[in-house]
């Protein structure tokens, strides 16, 4: 059974930093991409950042220049370095792994709370 284990969430003041990590336990093969999503009350879950095995990245406009996504392919681990945090970044953050298979399958973490105080 595959499980994504997240860590690094918490409470931080505006302008501070947090580093989220997500690692897959169990057997998982041919990962195409890893990403971070977030969801706050009253809003739809949105993509924050994604990185492919080859290292291509994409970020939401709201976090460009502040967040950096990285991965360790050998360890099936993804990180999200969050700097210059704003209260608007407050949300539950979810990591997601996408398989490079047919059909493609998504594995989701259970979410970790990030709260940024003003």
C-alpha positions as CSV (number, residue, x, y, z in Angstrom):
1,X,0.0,0.0,0.0
2,X,1.3,3.4,-1.0
3,X,1.1,6.2,1.5
4,X,2.4,9.8,1.2
5,X,3.7,11.2,4.5
6,X,3.9,15.0,4.8
7,X,5.8,17.0,7.3
8,X,6.8,20.6,7.9
9,X,3.5,22.4,8.3
10,X,2.7,24.7,11.2
11,X,2.2,28.2,12.3
12,X,4.4,31.0,11.1
13,X,4.3,34.8,11.1
14,X,4.0,36.8,7.9
15,X,7.3,37.1,6.2
16,X,8.6,33.8,7.6
17,X,9.4,30.5,6.0
18,X,8.4,26.9,6.1
19,X,9.7,23.9,4.3
20,X,7.2,21.1,3.5
21,X,8.3,17.6,2.7
22,X,6.4,14.6,1.4
23,X,7.8,11.1,1.0
24,X,6.1,7.9,-0.3
25,X,6.2,4.8,1.7
26,X,5.6,1.4,0.2
27,X,6.2,0.4,-3.4
28,X,5.6,3.0,-6.1
29,X,7.0,3.0,-9.6
30,X,7.5,5.2,-12.6
31,X,6.6,8.5,-11.1
32,X,6.0,11.2,-13.7
33,X,5.4,14.2,-11.5
34,X,5.1,15.4,-8.0
35,X,3.2,18.4,-6.9
36,X,1.8,20.5,-4.1
37,X,-1.8,21.7,-3.9
38,X,-3.6,23.8,-1.3
39,X,-7.2,24.4,-0.2
40,X,-8.6,27.0,2.1
41,X,-12.2,27.4,3.3
42,X,-14.6,28.5,0.6
43,X,-12.0,28.0,-2.2
44,X,-11.4,25.2,-4.7
45,X,-8.2,23.2,-4.4
46,X,-5.5,24.8,-6.5
47,X,-2.2,23.8,-7.9
48,X,0.7,25.5,-6.0
49,X,3.7,23.9,-7.8
50,X,4.6,20.8,-9.8
51,X,7.9,19.2,-10.8
52,X,8.5,16.4,-13.3
53,X,11.1,13.7,-13.0
54,X,13.1,15.6,-15.6
55,X,13.1,18.7,-13.4
56,X,10.6,20.9,-15.2
57,X,8.6,23.1,-12.8
58,X,5.5,25.1,-12.9
59,X,4.1,27.5,-10.2
60,X,0.9,29.3,-9.5
61,X,1.3,33.0,-10.2
62,X,0.5,33.8,-6.6
63,X,3.6,32.0,-5.3
64,X,6.2,32.7,-8.1
65,X,9.4,34.1,-6.7
66,X,8.5,33.0,-3.1
67,X,8.1,29.2,-3.3
68,X,10.5,26.6,-4.7
69,X,9.7,23.0,-5.4
70,X,12.3,20.3,-5.6
71,X,12.5,16.5,-5.6
72,X,14.7,13.6,-4.9
73,X,13.8,11.0,-7.5
74,X,15.7,8.2,-5.8
75,X,13.8,8.7,-2.6
76,X,10.5,9.6,-4.1
77,X,10.4,12.7,-2.0
78,X,9.2,16.2,-2.9
79,X,9.9,19.4,-1.0
80,X,8.3,22.9,-1.0
81,X,10.4,25.7,0.3
82,X,8.0,28.6,1.2
83,X,9.5,32.0,1.8
84,X,8.0,35.4,2.4
85,X,4.8,33.8,3.6
86,X,1.6,35.8,3.5
87,X,-1.7,35.3,5.4
88,X,-3.2,34.5,2.0
89,X,-1.0,31.4,1.9
90,X,-2.9,29.9,4.9
91,X,-4.4,26.6,3.7
92,X,-4.2,22.9,4.0
93,X,-1.4,21.8,1.7
94,X,-1.6,18.4,-0.1
95,X,1.2,16.6,-1.9
96,X,0.4,14.5,-5.0
97,X,2.4,11.9,-7.0
98,X,1.3,11.1,-10.5
99,X,2.4,7.8,-12.1
100,X,3.9,7.5,-15.5
101,X,1.6,4.7,-16.5
102,X,-1.6,4.0,-18.4
103,X,-3.9,4.8,-17.0
104,X,-2.2,7.4,-14.9
105,X,-2.9,7.3,-11.2
106,X,-2.7,10.0,-8.6
107,X,-1.6,9.4,-5.0
108,X,-2.5,12.1,-2.5
109,X,-1.3,12.9,1.0
110,X,-3.7,13.6,3.8
111,X,-2.8,17.3,4.0
112,X,-0.9,19.4,6.4
113,X,-2.1,22.7,7.8
114,X,-0.1,25.9,7.1
115,X,-1.2,29.0,9.0
116,X,0.4,32.4,8.4
117,X,-0.5,35.0,11.0
118,X,-0.6,38.7,10.2
